[in-house]
Amino acid sequence: MKLREILHKESGQTLIARAKWCAGFGSKLRGFTFRRHVGIDDGLVLVYESDGKVNTSIHMLFVFFALGVVWVNDAGQVVGTVLAKPWRPSYVPPAPARYVIEGHPAILKKVHVGDHIIFRNIT
């Protein structure tokens, strides 16, 4: 599985140092389901082919902890954030997005709608 560093463009701050890049169906479906906790440095990026609302909606079924969720469009702009609570059936982005960043809820203090995100390959 590929890893990416997630950077906040405006501040240059690393949001997640080693996020799992989930472009395949199975990795996106699995997400954080059945895990018992999320660490401060844990993160996933669910990657889709184009901006959309339906395809980038998420569920929290079988997720036992809250997640900080950040929706990012193809231009790298944050279009939505939410504190996703366990066992909720769905969360839909407020605007079309291509990327869904899932991580520790603390990420929500570092990024806001309108900010920009950079995904850097880790070699």
Secondary structure as UniProt FT lines:
FT   STRAND          3..8
FT   TURN            9..11
FT   STRAND          14..22
FT   HELIX           25..30
FT   TURN            31..34
FT   TURN            40..41
FT   STRAND          43..52
FT   TURN            55..56
FT   TURN            61..62
FT   STRAND          67..72
FT   TURN            74..75
FT   STRAND          77..84
FT   TURN            86..87
FT   STRAND          97..103
FT   HELIX           105..109
FT   TURN            113..114
FT   STRAND          116..121
//
